[in-house]
């Protein structure tokens, strides 16, 4: 996700999607939320926005959660099938700690 955000910040949208499917969307949401909060701080009063109702919709929350879980599950399955998941694990600090001789 970090690489996706960095690519998005540099205007490399395709690369951002390559690193994480939801990275560009979350980056845009982060920017909008930051501007909203900054305006509230500067004006010293709450600003009512239409997107807040959308964000509070439980069905939409469950849909987004489901999409993220399906994305990560499919990514894990793909990485496992190529052997990258196992290779990454065994080169991680956790594996070094667990399997240290």
Residue pairs with C-beta under 8 A, 6 or more apart in sequence:
1 19
1 20
1 23
1 26
3 19
3 20
4 16
4 17
4 19
4 20
4 23
4 24
4 27
5 16
5 23
5 26
5 27
5 30
7 13
7 15
7 16
7 18
7 19
7 23
8 16
8 23
8 24
8 27
9 27
13 24
16 23
16 24
16 27
17 23
17 24
21 71
22 67
22 68
22 71
32 51
36 47
36 49
39 47
40 46
40 47
54 60
55 61
76 85
79 85
79 88
80 86
89 95
90 99
